[in-house]
Amino acid sequence: MADLLVRNVPATLMERLKAQAQRNDRSAQKEALAVLESGTRLTKSEWLKLADELREESKEWGPLADSTELIREDRDTR
């Protein structure tokens, strides 16, 4: 993993980040990472391309089982 150093963060911004981190029960560093992740989400076309790639990879696993019967059986036992 890479490191990122952000210099000259205004005190008010740092306080807001710390308060948000506390509300989310995270460290300021983990909160900053979460903010970066949410601000750099994949575009729709990137997401669709990734989905296509994963769909192709999953074909190597063979046919997937139909879980309908298992779900119905579980519901019937309640």
C-alpha positions in Angstrom: 0.0 0.0 0.0 1.1 3.5 -0.7 1.3 6.4 1.8 -0.3 9.8 1.3 0.8 12.9 3.2 -1.5 15.9 3.1 0.1 19.2 4.2 -1.4 22.4 5.4 -4.8 21.0 6.4 -6.8 23.8 7.9 -7.5 23.3 11.6 -11.3 23.6 11.1 -11.2 20.9 8.5 -9.2 18.6 10.7 -11.6 19.2 13.6 -14.6 18.3 11.3 -12.7 15.2 10.1 -12.0 14.1 13.7 -15.7 14.7 14.7 -16.9 12.7 11.8 -14.5 9.9 12.6 -15.7 9.9 16.2 -19.3 9.7 15.0 -18.4 6.7 12.8 -16.3 5.1 15.5 -13.1 5.3 13.4 -9.7 6.9 13.6 -9.1 10.1 11.8 -6.8 8.2 9.3 -9.5 5.6 8.6 -12.1 8.3 8.2 -9.9 10.2 5.7 -9.5 7.0 3.8 -13.2 6.5 3.7 -13.8 10.0 2.5 -11.2 9.5 -0.3 -12.8 6.2 -1.3 -16.3 7.7 -1.5 -15.0 10.7 -3.5 -13.3 8.5 -6.0 -15.9 5.9 -6.9 -15.8 4.2 -10.2 -17.7 5.8 -13.1 -20.7 3.9 -14.5 -18.7 2.7 -17.5 -15.8 1.6 -15.2 -18.2 -0.3 -13.0 -19.8 -2.0 -15.9 -16.4 -3.0 -17.4 -15.4 -4.5 -14.0 -18.7 -6.3 -13.7 -18.2 -7.8 -17.2 -14.7 -8.9 -16.2 -15.9 -10.5 -13.0 -18.8 -12.2 -14.8 -16.3 -13.7 -17.3 -14.0 -14.9 -14.4 -17.0 -16.5 -12.6 -17.7 -18.7 -15.6 -14.6 -20.6 -14.7 -16.3 -21.7 -11.4 -18.9 -23.7 -13.4 -22.6 -23.4 -13.1 -23.9 -21.9 -9.9 -26.5 -23.7 -7.9 -30.1 -22.4 -7.7 -30.7 -21.5 -4.0 -34.5 -21.3 -4.4 -35.2 -24.6 -2.8 -32.8 -23.9 0.1 -34.5 -20.6 0.8 -38.0 -22.1 0.6 -36.9 -24.9 3.0 -35.5 -22.4 5.4 -38.7 -20.3 5.3 -40.8 -23.4 5.9 -38.9 -24.3 9.0 -39.9 -21.0 10.7 
